[in-house]
Amino acid sequence: MVNNMDVQKLSQESLDRAMRWFGDWNKNWQAIANEISDYSKRSFEQSTKAFEKLLSAKSMEQAIEIQTDYARRACEDYLQEMTKLGNMYANFAKEVYKPLDTGN
């Protein structure tokens, strides 16, 4: 037989668990959004600097070198950022769904 105190305790534990889950969920989304925002800012700054260098190029060869260097760095940065975001999403999924797997 289940008494009223057991039901209240179970309800409070469920509410506490749900609030922790929501807090973790929100914290992870904020971290991902901040990372994307930071990457966008860095990318814009790097492309602006590359454009300024291109404007000051003295020859076609120098312009090609500047553009090639920028493209290489931009690609490397993009791949690094996507790896970092992929890891963040994977950790997010593990953290958020952990209570469902363990029954906690």
C-alpha positions as CSV (number, residue, x, y, z in Angstrom):
1,M,0.0,0.0,0.0
2,V,1.3,3.4,-1.0
3,N,0.7,6.2,1.4
4,N,0.4,9.9,0.8
5,M,4.0,10.7,2.0
6,D,5.5,8.2,-0.4
7,V,3.6,9.8,-3.3
8,Q,4.7,13.3,-2.2
9,K,8.3,12.2,-1.9
10,L,8.3,10.5,-5.3
11,S,6.7,13.6,-6.8
12,Q,9.3,15.9,-5.2
13,E,12.2,13.6,-6.4
14,S,10.8,13.6,-9.9
15,L,10.4,17.4,-9.9
16,D,14.0,17.8,-8.6
17,R,15.3,15.4,-11.3
18,A,13.4,17.3,-14.0
19,M,14.8,20.6,-12.9
20,R,18.4,19.3,-12.8
21,W,17.9,17.8,-16.3
22,F,16.5,21.1,-17.6
23,G,19.4,23.0,-16.0
24,D,22.0,20.7,-17.7
25,W,20.2,20.9,-21.0
26,N,20.1,24.7,-20.9
27,K,23.7,25.0,-19.8
28,N,24.9,22.8,-22.7
29,W,22.9,24.7,-25.3
30,Q,24.4,27.9,-24.0
31,A,27.9,26.6,-24.2
32,I,27.3,25.4,-27.8
33,A,25.7,28.7,-28.8
34,N,28.7,30.6,-27.2
35,E,31.2,28.4,-29.1
36,I,29.4,29.0,-32.4
37,S,29.3,32.8,-31.7
38,D,33.0,32.9,-30.8
39,Y,33.9,30.9,-33.9
40,S,31.9,33.2,-36.2
41,K,33.6,36.2,-34.7
42,R,37.1,34.7,-35.1
43,S,36.3,33.7,-38.7
44,F,35.0,37.2,-39.6
45,E,38.1,38.8,-38.1
46,Q,40.4,36.4,-40.0
47,S,38.7,37.0,-43.3
48,T,38.8,40.8,-42.7
49,K,42.6,40.6,-42.1
50,A,43.1,38.5,-45.2
51,F,41.1,40.9,-47.3
52,E,43.2,43.8,-46.0
53,K,46.3,41.9,-46.9
54,L,45.0,41.3,-50.3
55,L,44.4,45.0,-50.8
56,S,48.0,45.7,-50.0
57,A,49.5,42.9,-52.3
58,K,52.2,44.2,-54.6
59,S,51.8,41.4,-57.2
60,M,49.5,38.7,-58.4
61,E,51.8,36.1,-56.9
62,Q,51.7,37.7,-53.5
63,A,47.9,38.0,-53.8
64,I,47.6,34.3,-54.7
65,E,49.9,33.4,-51.7
66,I,47.8,35.5,-49.3
67,Q,44.6,33.9,-50.6
68,T,46.0,30.4,-50.5
69,D,47.3,30.8,-46.9
70,Y,43.9,32.2,-45.9
71,A,42.0,29.4,-47.5
72,R,44.3,26.8,-45.9
73,R,43.9,28.3,-42.4
74,A,40.2,28.8,-42.8
75,C,39.7,25.2,-43.8
76,E,41.8,23.9,-40.9
77,D,40.0,26.2,-38.4
78,Y,36.6,25.0,-39.8
79,L,37.5,21.3,-39.4
80,Q,38.9,21.9,-35.9
81,E,35.8,23.8,-34.9
82,M,33.4,21.1,-36.4
83,T,35.3,18.5,-34.4
84,K,35.0,20.5,-31.2
85,L,31.3,21.1,-31.8
86,G,30.8,17.5,-32.6
87,N,32.4,16.5,-29.3
88,M,30.3,19.1,-27.5
89,Y,27.1,17.7,-29.0
90,A,28.1,14.1,-28.2
91,N,28.9,15.1,-24.6
92,F,25.6,17.0,-24.4
93,A,23.6,14.0,-25.5
94,K,25.4,11.7,-23.1
95,E,24.8,14.1,-20.2
96,V,21.2,14.9,-21.0
97,Y,20.1,11.3,-21.6
98,K,22.1,9.8,-18.8
99,P,19.2,10.0,-16.3
100,L,17.0,8.1,-18.7
101,D,19.6,5.3,-19.0
102,T,20.3,4.9,-15.3
103,G,16.8,5.5,-14.1
104,N,18.1,8.3,-11.8
